[in-house]
Amino acid sequence: MGEWLLEVTDEISGFIWGLPLIILLVGTGLYLTVRLAFFSFRMLPYALKITFKKHDQKSAGDISHFQALMTALAATVGTGNVVGVATAVVAGGPGAVFWMWITALVGMATKYSEGILGVKYRQKNVKGEMSGGPMYYLEKGLGQKWLGMVFAFFAVFAAIFGIGNMIQANAASDVANDVFNVPLWVTGLVFAILVGLVIIGGVKSIGRTASILVPVMVVFYLIAGFIIVFINIDAVPQAFGLIFSDAFTGQAAAGGTIGTVIRMGVARGLFSNEAGLGTGGIAAAAARTDVPARQALISMTQVFIDTIIVCTVTGLTLTMANLYTSGTEGAALTAQSFEALLPGYGDIVVAVTLLTFIFSTILGWGYFGEKCFTYLAGDNFTIIYRIIFVLAIIPGATMSLETVWNLGDIFNGLMAVPNLIGILFLSGVVVKETKRFNEIRTKENRKTA
């Protein structure tokens, strides 16, 4: 049964992540980047600057700009940065990291667009909380409610059985067992209890928790990575050289095909930063903001932090350690690579940060899935979703690595298609809102001049 399921999911994943979806994903980001006149690149310094500023607390929304960003980062900075990069490098070679970068660079415009549309078309639910995201801008902006329902349906499955839950639980149990010898089911049970205690409080509880956990865990992981780079500075140029050269040759990939390199890089890049999945719009919709584009810019920084910074640290370490052909996979490979370059501390650093990453990711995706579930079933059934979501953590902790990752890729791809269609057809709205923001910002600058 296990082998059959693995084969089936592998076939479906390979079909979904074929050339058409890769072209749609990267092409949408490139199209938006050009149509917005490289606005995502030009405004990145400004976006990073305003991320940590206090804003008008009287604006509509449930949580602050920063908490909304941390909720989005909580959902993305996780297994994609540690395990996802490892699986990409094992299957596609170091060159896969290059294609993760490309996905992120064009993905900033996609994430920015999701943020604008998420805030513009959001609405209050029966509890007085903001709800937004692809399902709402597909319904209210594009006028295609059925497409919004398709997105929400696949997003619920992704949250429970894929990227948002079971993959996270699997990676947590794997690293806890490998480093601390904790039984798989014990890790699953502990995570289920802790997650249940937080998500019962809704987005405000998740936002508060994420705003504390995410900055600490990211800084801790980056410090360890920078130490490794500094200690092994002589190997860094060669590692970058291999990443660039292998991106166009596929010589280090399993099977030696350039197609494998690109597919793994793009798929894992999307898994890491979620640009194109639509989750950025769900998180942005909860923020207190005066204009959609301001929160969208803050949301955009998540892609840069997640993939360009955090994933690069992991990718460099894996390439320099050169253990990706040893047969070891997933979290264990990243832990062994860190340990090889930072003896005595590396595997512990990976274990502690990954467990924290995973906990916050499950929290963030618990919120995303809940919003999609209530869109389909109504706000009165929230408790049903939360129970199912928490219980799914336990079996996820004991499943095979390959099967859960295949499921994650499948649901990611199925989520991305309706969302990308919506963004493309609503790109005119994004351009209009961007122009409006530029006018507002010009007036603000004149007042402070």
C-alpha positions in Angstrom: 0.0 0.0 0.0 2.8 2.4 1.0 4.8 1.8 -2.2 1.6 2.0 -4.4 0.7 5.4 -2.8 4.2 6.7 -3.3 4.2 5.7 -7.0 0.8 7.2 -7.6 1.5 10.5 -5.8 4.9 10.7 -7.6 3.2 10.4 -11.0 0.5 13.0 -10.2 3.1 15.4 -8.8 5.3 15.0 -11.9 2.3 15.7 -14.2 1.1 18.7 -12.2 4.6 20.2 -12.0 5.2 19.9 -15.7 6.2 22.6 -18.1 2.8 24.4 -18.3 2.6 25.1 -14.6 6.2 26.2 -14.4 5.6 28.6 -17.3 2.4 29.9 -15.6 4.1 30.4 -12.3 7.3 32.1 -13.4 5.6 33.8 -16.4 3.0 35.4 -14.1 5.7 36.8 -11.8 7.8 38.0 -14.8 4.7 39.6 -16.4 3.7 41.4 -13.2 7.3 42.5 -12.6 7.5 44.1 -16.1 3.9 45.6 -16.0 4.6 47.2 -12.7 7.9 48.6 -14.1 10.0 46.6 -11.7 8.1 48.2 -8.8 8.9 45.2 -6.5 12.7 45.7 -7.0 12.6 49.5 -6.7 10.5 49.6 -3.6 12.2 46.7 -1.7 14.3 49.1 0.5 11.2 51.1 1.4 9.2 48.0 2.1 11.8 46.7 4.5 12.0 50.1 6.2 8.2 50.4 6.8 7.9 46.8 8.0 9.1 47.6 11.5 7.3 51.0 11.8 4.1 51.6 13.8 1.2 52.6 11.6 -2.3 54.0 12.1 -4.0 51.7 14.7 -7.4 53.1 13.7 -7.3 51.5 10.2 -9.6 48.5 9.5 -8.1 45.1 10.3 -7.4 42.6 13.1 -3.6 42.6 13.5 -0.7 45.0 12.9 1.4 45.2 9.7 4.2 43.4 11.4 2.0 40.7 12.9 0.5 40.0 9.5 4.0 39.7 8.0 5.1 37.4 10.8 2.0 35.3 10.3 2.9 35.0 6.6 6.6 34.3 7.5 5.5 31.8 10.2 3.7 29.8 7.5 6.6 30.0 5.0 9.8 29.9 7.0 9.9 26.3 7.9 10.5 23.0 6.2 10.8 24.6 2.8 13.9 26.4 4.0 15.5 23.4 5.7 14.0 20.2 4.3 12.7 21.6 1.0 16.1 22.9 0.0 17.7 19.6 0.9 15.2 17.6 -1.2 15.7 20.0 -4.1 19.5 19.6 -4.0 19.3 15.8 -3.6 17.0 15.4 -6.6 18.2 18.4 -8.8 21.7 19.1 -7.6 23.0 22.5 -6.3 21.7 24.2 -9.4 18.2 23.9 -8.0 19.0 26.7 -5.6 19.5 29.0 -8.5 16.0 28.3 -9.8 14.7 28.9 -6.3 16.2 32.4 -6.5 14.6 33.0 -9.9 11.2 32.0 -8.5 11.7 34.3 -5.6 12.8 37.3 -7.6 9.8 37.3 -9.9 7.7 36.0 -7.1 8.0 39.3 -5.2 5.7 40.9 -7.7 3.3 38.0 -7.4 3.2 38.2 -3.6 2.8 42.0 -3.9 -0.2 41.5 -6.1 -1.7 38.9 -3.8 -1.4 41.4 -0.9 -3.2 44.2 -2.8 -6.0 42.0 -3.9 -6.3 40.4 -0.5 -6.8 43.7 1.2 -9.0 45.4 -1.5 -11.6 42.6 -1.7 -11.6 41.5 2.0 -14.8 41.6 4.0 -15.8 41.1 7.7 -17.2 37.8 8.8 -20.0 37.2 11.3 -17.4 37.5 14.2 -16.3 41.0 13.0 -13.0 39.6 11.7 -11.5 40.3 8.3 -11.5 37.5 5.7 -9.7 37.8 2.4 -7.5 36.0 -0.1 -7.9 34.4 -3.5 -11.4 33.0 -2.8 -12.7 36.6 -2.3 -10.9 38.3 -5.1 -11.8 35.5 -7.5 -15.4 35.9 -6.4 -15.8 39.7 -5.9 -13.1 40.9 -8.3 -13.2 38.4 -11.1 -16.8 37.5 -10.7 -16.0 33.7 -10.6 -17.2 32.3 -7.3 -16.8 28.7 -8.5 -13.1 29.4 -9.1 -12.8 30.8 -5.6 -14.4 27.6 -4.3 -12.0 25.5 -6.3 -9.1 27.4 -4.7 -10.5 27.1 -1.2 -11.1 23.4 -1.6 -7.5 22.6 -2.6 -6.2 25.0 0.0 -8.0 23.2 2.8 -6.5 19.9 1.7 -3.1 21.6 1.4 -3.4 22.9 4.9 -4.4 19.6 6.5 -2.7 17.0 4.3 0.1 18.8 2.6 2.4 21.8 3.1 0.6 23.2 6.1 0.4 20.2 8.4 1.5 16.7 7.6 4.7 17.6 5.9 5.6 19.8 8.8 4.8 17.1 11.3 6.8 14.6 9.3 9.9 16.8 9.2 9.6 17.6 13.0 9.3 13.9 14.0 12.2 13.0 11.6 14.6 15.6 13.1 13.6 14.9 16.7 14.1 11.2 16.2 17.4 11.7 14.4 19.0 14.1 16.8 17.2 13.5 20.2 15.9 9.9 19.6 12.3 10.9 20.3 9.8 8.4 19.0 7.9 9.7 15.9 4.4 9.5 17.5 5.5 11.3 20.6 6.6 14.4 18.5 3.3 14.2 16.7 1.3 14.1 19.9 3.2 17.0 21.5 2.9 19.2 18.5 -0.8 18.4 18.2 -1.4 19.6 21.8 0.7 22.8 21.5 -0.9 23.8 18.2 -4.4 23.2 19.5 -3.7 25.5 22.5 -2.7 28.4 20.2 -5.1 28.1 17.2 -8.1 28.1 19.5 -7.5 31.8 20.0 -7.7 32.6 16.3 -5.6 35.0 14.2 -4.9 37.4 17.1 -3.4 34.5 19.1 -1.5 33.3 16.1 -0.2 36.8 15.3 1.1 37.4 18.8 2.8 34.0 18.9 4.3 34.5 15.4 5.6 38.0 16.2 7.7 36.6 19.0 8.8 33.2 17.6 9.6 34.1 13.9 12.1 36.9 14.4 14.0 35.0 17.1 14.2 31.7 15.1 15.2 33.4 11.9 18.0 35.4 13.5 19.2 32.3 15.3 19.3 30.2 12.2 21.0 33.0 10.1 23.7 33.5 12.8 24.6 29.9 12.7 24.6 30.0 8.9 26.8 33.1 8.8 29.3 31.5 11.2 29.5 28.5 8.9 30.1 30.8 5.9 32.8 32.8 7.7 34.6 29.6 9.0 34.5 28.1 5.4 34.9 31.4 3.5 37.4 29.8 1.1 34.8 27.3 -0.1 32.1 29.9 -0.7 33.1 31.1 -4.2 33.3 27.5 -5.4 29.9 26.7 -3.9 28.3 29.7 -5.7 30.1 28.7 -8.9 28.7 25.1 -8.7 25.1 26.5 -8.0 25.3 28.7 -11.1 27.0 26.2 -13.4 24.8 23.2 -12.4 21.6 25.3 -12.9 22.2 25.1 -16.7 23.9 21.7 -17.0 22.1 19.4 -14.6 25.2 17.3 -14.1 24.7 17.0 -10.4 21.0 16.2 -10.7 19.5 12.7 -10.2 19.5 11.4 -13.7 21.5 14.4 -14.9 18.6 16.3 -16.6 18.2 20.1 -16.7 14.5 19.6 -16.5 14.8 18.0 -13.0 16.9 20.9 -11.8 14.4 23.5 -13.0 11.4 21.5 -11.8 12.8 20.9 -8.3 14.0 24.5 -8.0 10.7 26.1 -9.0 8.6 23.6 -7.0 10.7 24.0 -3.8 11.0 27.7 -4.4 7.2 28.0 -4.4 7.0 25.7 -1.4 9.4 27.9 0.4 8.0 31.4 -0.2 4.5 30.5 -1.5 4.5 33.3 -4.1 1.7 32.3 -6.4 -0.2 30.1 -3.9 -2.4 33.0 -2.7 -1.7 32.6 1.1 0.0 36.0 1.1 -3.4 37.6 0.3 -5.1 35.7 3.2 -2.5 37.0 5.7 -2.5 40.6 4.3 -6.3 40.8 4.6 -6.1 40.6 8.3 -3.7 43.6 8.7 -4.7 47.0 9.9 -3.8 49.2 6.9 -4.9 52.4 5.3 -4.2 51.5 1.7 -3.8 48.0 0.1 -0.5 48.7 -1.5 1.3 49.6 1.7 0.5 46.2 3.3 1.3 44.5 0.0 4.8 45.9 0.0 5.3 44.6 3.5 4.0 41.2 2.5 6.4 41.2 -0.5 9.4 41.4 1.9 8.5 37.9 3.1 9.6 36.4 -0.2 13.0 38.2 -0.1 13.6 37.2 3.6 12.4 33.6 3.1 14.1 32.5 -0.1 16.9 35.0 -1.0 18.3 35.1 2.6 17.2 32.0 4.6 17.2 29.4 1.7 20.5 30.7 0.4 22.1 29.9 3.8 20.8 26.4 3.6 21.7 25.9 0.0 25.3 27.1 0.5 25.8 24.9 3.5 24.5 21.8 1.6 26.7 22.6 -1.4 29.8 23.2 0.7 29.3 20.1 2.8 28.9 18.0 -0.4 26.8 15.3 1.3 23.8 15.5 -1.0 24.9 12.3 -2.9 25.3 10.3 0.3 21.8 8.8 0.3 20.7 10.9 3.3 17.6 13.0 2.7 15.4 15.7 4.2 16.1 17.3 7.6 18.7 14.6 8.4 20.8 15.8 5.4 20.7 19.5 6.4 21.5 18.5 10.0 24.5 16.4 8.9 25.7 19.2 6.6 25.6 21.8 9.4 27.3 19.4 11.7 30.0 18.7 9.2 30.8 22.4 8.9 30.0 23.4 12.5 31.1 20.3 14.5 29.4 19.8 17.9 26.7 22.3 17.3 25.4 22.1 13.7 22.9 19.3 14.1 21.5 20.8 17.3 21.1 24.2 15.6 19.1 22.6 12.8 17.0 20.5 15.2 16.1 23.4 17.4 15.4 25.9 14.7 13.5 23.4 12.5 11.2 22.4 15.3 10.5 26.0 16.0 10.1 26.8 12.3 7.7 23.9 12.0 5.5 24.9 14.9 5.1 28.4 13.6 4.4 27.1 10.1 1.6 24.9 11.3 0.1 27.8 13.2 0.2 30.0 10.1 -1.3 27.4 7.8 -3.9 26.5 10.4 -5.2 30.1 9.9 -5.0 30.0 6.1 -6.9 26.6 6.0 -9.5 27.9 8.4 -10.3 30.9 6.3 -10.7 28.7 3.2 -12.8 26.1 5.1 -15.2 28.8 6.5 -15.5 30.3 3.0 -16.8 26.9 1.9 -18.7 25.8 5.0 -19.5 29.0 6.9 -18.1 30.5 10.1 -20.2 28.3 12.4 -18.1 25.2 11.5 -14.7 26.6 12.5 -14.4 24.1 15.4 -14.8 21.1 13.1 -11.9 22.3 11.0 -9.6 23.0 14.0 -10.2 19.5 15.4 -9.4 17.8 12.0 -6.4 20.0 11.5 -4.9 19.2 15.0 -5.6 15.5 14.7 -3.9 15.2 11.3 -0.6 16.2 12.9 -0.2 12.7 14.5 -0.4 10.5 11.4 1.6 13.0 9.5 4.5 12.5 11.9 4.7 8.8 11.0 4.2 8.7 7.2 7.1 8.3 4.7 9.0 11.4 3.7 8.5 11.0 -0.1 4.7 10.5 0.1 4.0 13.5 2.2 6.2 15.7 0.0 4.4 14.5 -3.1 1.1 15.3 -1.5 2.4 18.7 -0.7 3.5 19.4 -4.2 0.2 18.2 -5.7 -2.0 20.4 -3.5 0.4 23.4 -4.0 0.1 23.1 -7.7 -3.7 22.8 -7.6 -3.9 25.8 -5.4 -1.6 27.9 -7.6 -3.6 27.5 -10.9 -6.8 29.3 -9.9 -4.9 31.9 -7.9 -2.5 32.8 -10.8 -5.5 33.0 -13.2 -7.1 35.5 -10.9 -4.0 37.6 -10.5 -3.4 37.8 -14.3 -7.0 38.9 -15.0 -7.0 41.4 -12.1 -3.5 42.8 -12.8 -5.1 46.0 -14.0 -6.5 46.5 -10.5 -3.1 45.9 -9.1 -1.6 48.6 -11.4 -4.4 51.0 -10.5 -3.9 50.5 -6.7 -0.2 51.0 -7.2 -0.7 54.3 -8.9 -3.0 55.4 -6.1 -0.4 54.5 -3.5 2.3 56.4 -5.4 0.0 59.5 -5.3 -0.6 59.1 -1.5 3.1 58.6 -0.9 4.0 61.7 -2.9 1.6 63.7 -0.7 3.1 62.2 2.5 6.6 63.1 1.4 5.6 66.7 0.7 4.1 67.0 4.2 7.4 65.8 5.8 9.6 67.8 3.5 
